[in-house]
Amino acid sequence: MGTSQNISFAGIDVVANWTADFYEASTNPATLTSGFTKTDRPLRLWAADYSYFGITVANYTNVKKLIIHLNGNSDMAFVAYNLASVLNVVPVGLTYFTSSISGNDVQLSWQTATENNSSYFEIDGSEDGTNFNSLGTREAAGNSASKINYSFTDRNVGTGVHYYRLKQFDKDGRFTYSNIITQVALVDKTKLSVYPNPAINNVIITHEISAEGDVLNLYNSSGSLLLTKKIEAGATQTNVNISVYPKGSYIFQLSNSKKEISVGKFLIN
């Protein structure tokens, strides 16, 4: 592309200092003189938008290399740059990525504003928000400057909190991840009874007779875990103080030793 910029680091603030010993490598063995023992070198950080170099979504694939020319008292030993950040410009501009529940299915929807050299989307799902598995793929547009809508259905999901992300591949095999979204799925036969509902300060959860190791989790409507409470063995009701949480929609999830999950949804006024 041939675009160049001149940068003067003299006017950039020092963010840290690096203290090190510097050996004279022209001798064997290398020597360390007093003037180069525990010497400080100032570290400065400079960053720029891709457009500073004329790099855009339309032309980023033309970037072949990044060349740095030093002068003054700059030392190559202290120069570092992130070439990958230039070569890995995201080829897809994602407008949104959302989910909704339909019966026992989770409907995933997303939209792209622009696409350049995009190949396909891999839809990943997880039960814990950490370990993801591929659920399927959707072919991408390749190149587009207009909005495109996509969808995918995760069918017959189990009761509980489900996590999703998009893994977008371009035609060069590189990929990027979207943000992670959550969706709570409720199955009628495993609902918990929550009273009162709506609630203000406390709620009583009615459930099957609990066993040792049963755990009650509280989530907000975004799927964030707020509270974990061990259930007393043999109990059929559990009292929870919810006075510290703001108004909104919440979900209780009870997990037992058989790895069965029950869920109840309630409101705080």
ZAMARGU-4260 file (C-alpha; in steps of 0.2 Angstrom, whole numbers, plus 5000, padded with zeros to 4 digits):
<rodrens>
0) 5000/5000/5000 | 5015/5011/5002 | 5008/5022/5016 | 5020/5029/5029 | 5019/5040/5044
5) 5033/5049/5054 | 5031/5047/5073 | 5041/5057/5086 | 5042/5048/5103 | 5050/5062/5112
10) 5033/5070/5115 | 5025/5053/5121 | 5024/5051/5140 | 5034/5037/5148 | 5022/5023/5154
15) 5036/5013/5163 | 5054/5010/5165 | 5064/4994/5161 | 5079/4991/5172 | 5092/4979/5165
20) 5110/4974/5163 | 5118/4976/5146 | 5132/4965/5141 | 5145/4969/5127 | 5142/4955/5115
25) 5157/4958/5104 | 5168/4949/5116 | 5169/4931/5121 | 5163/4929/5135 | 5152/4944/5135
30) 5157/4958/5147 | 5147/4969/5159 | 5154/4986/5163 | 5149/4997/5177 | 5140/5010/5166
35) 5128/4996/5159 | 5123/4988/5176 | 5105/4991/5181 | 5102/5004/5168 | 5085/5011/5166
40) 5076/5013/5149 | 5060/5022/5147 | 5045/5013/5139 | 5033/5023/5129 | 5017/5017/5121
45) 5010/5023/5104 | 4994/5017/5096 | 4984/5022/5081 | 4968/5018/5072 | 4970/5007/5056
50) 4964/5022/5046 | 4980/5032/5051 | 4989/5021/5039 | 4975/5021/5026 | 4969/5003/5031
55) 4950/5000/5029 | 4939/4985/5029 | 4939/4986/5010 | 4958/4985/5008 | 4966/4977/5023
60) 4969/4961/5014 | 4982/4971/5003 | 4993/4973/5019 | 5009/4963/5016 | 5021/4969/5029
65) 5025/4983/5042 | 5042/4991/5041 | 5049/5002/5055 | 5064/5014/5052 | 5073/5020/5068
70) 5083/5035/5070 | 5090/5046/5084 | 5093/5036/5100 | 5080/5023/5097 | 5086/5006/5101
75) 5079/4991/5091 | 5081/4980/5106 | 5066/4990/5114 | 5055/4991/5099 | 5040/4980/5098
80) 5024/4980/5088 | 5009/4970/5085 | 5009/4965/5066 | 4995/4952/5070 | 4983/4967/5075
85) 4986/4974/5057 | 4984/4957/5048 | 4969/4952/5058 | 4957/4966/5054 | 4939/4958/5058
90) 4932/4955/5040 | 4914/4956/5047 | 4905/4971/5055 | 4893/4963/5067 | 4877/4974/5071
95) 4869/4962/5084 | 4869/4944/5091 | 4853/4940/5101 | 4843/4925/5107 | 4825/4920/5111
100) 4816/4905/5117 | 4802/4896/5107 | 4795/4881/5116 | 4810/4869/5119 | 4821/4878/5105
105) 4833/4893/5106 | 4832/4905/5091 | 4848/4914/5087 | 4849/4929/5076 | 4863/4940/5071
110) 4865/4954/5058 | 4881/4960/5049 | 4883/4978/5042 | 4898/4974/5031 | 4907/4958/5026
115) 4924/4957/5017 | 4931/4940/5012 | 4920/4931/5025 | 4918/4912/5023 | 4906/4905/5036
120) 4899/4907/5054 | 4901/4893/5066 | 4888/4893/5080 | 4895/4887/5097 | 4885/4882/5112
125) 4890/4879/5131 | 4882/4874/5147 | 4894/4883/5158 | 4900/4898/5148 | 4918/4891/5147
130) 4918/4875/5137 | 4910/4877/5120 | 4905/4865/5106 | 4900/4868/5088 | 4881/4867/5085
135) 4882/4870/5066 | 4887/4883/5053 | 4880/4896/5042 | 4887/4901/5025 | 4893/4920/5025
140) 4890/4932/5011 | 4908/4934/5006 | 4908/4952/5002 | 4894/4965/5006 | 4891/4983/5010
145) 4873/4981/5015 | 4865/4973/5031 | 4862/4954/5030 | 4852/4944/5043 | 4856/4927/5049
150) 4848/4914/5060 | 4851/4897/5068 | 4840/4886/5079 | 4846/4876/5094 | 4833/4863/5095
155) 4827/4853/5111 | 4838/4862/5123 | 4838/4856/5141 | 4832/4867/5156 | 4844/4880/5162
160) 4856/4893/5156 | 4863/4891/5139 | 4878/4901/5132 | 4881/4905/5114 | 4894/4913/5103
165) 4898/4915/5085 | 4915/4910/5077 | 4917/4919/5061 | 4929/4912/5048 | 4936/4922/5033
170) 4942/4914/5017 | 4960/4914/5023 | 4956/4902/5037 | 4957/4916/5050 | 4943/4918/5063
175) 4936/4929/5076 | 4924/4927/5091 | 4908/4937/5094 | 4903/4942/5112 | 4895/4928/5122
180) 4876/4929/5125 | 4865/4919/5137 | 4847/4912/5136 | 4837/4904/5150 | 4826/4889/5145
185) 4812/4883/5156 | 4803/4866/5154 | 4786/4865/5162 | 4788/4848/5171 | 4804/4854/5180
190) 4798/4872/5186 | 4801/4877/5204 | 4787/4886/5214 | 4793/4903/5219 | 4782/4913/5231
195) 4778/4927/5232 | 4780/4932/5214 | 4783/4947/5212 | 4794/4948/5227 | 4802/4962/5237
200) 4813/4956/5251 | 4812/4937/5252 | 4806/4922/5242 | 4802/4904/5247 | 4807/4891/5234
205) 4797/4875/5234 | 4805/4860/5227 | 4806/4841/5228 | 4814/4833/5243 | 4833/4838/5242
210) 4848/4827/5244 | 4865/4830/5250 | 4874/4841/5237 | 4859/4850/5230 | 4863/4868/5225
215) 4852/4883/5221 | 4859/4896/5209 | 4851/4913/5206 | 4854/4922/5189 | 4848/4939/5182
220) 4840/4940/5166 | 4856/4942/5157 | 4862/4925/5163 | 4875/4931/5176 | 4877/4921/5192
225) 4872/4931/5207 | 4871/4918/5221 | 4874/4900/5225 | 4866/4892/5240 | 4867/4874/5246
230) 4851/4866/5250 | 4848/4857/5266 | 4846/4839/5264 | 4828/4833/5266 | 4821/4850/5263
235) 4806/4854/5252 | 4807/4873/5254 | 4821/4885/5254 | 4821/4903/5259 | 4831/4916/5250
240) 4835/4934/5254 | 4833/4944/5238 | 4833/4962/5246 | 4850/4967/5239 | 4845/4964/5221
245) 4837/4978/5210 | 4820/4977/5202 | 4819/4965/5187 | 4817/4948/5181 | 4827/4933/5189
250) 4829/4915/5188 | 4832/4901/5201 | 4841/4885/5195 | 4841/4870/5206 | 4854/4856/5202
255) 4854/4839/5211 | 4866/4825/5213 | 4858/4816/5198 | 4863/4831/5187 | 4844/4835/5185
260) 4840/4854/5184 | 4824/4863/5189 | 4821/4881/5185 | 4809/4895/5192 | 4807/4913/5186
265) 4801/4927/5196 | 4801/4946/5197 | 4807/4959/5210 | 4797/4974/5212
</rodrens>
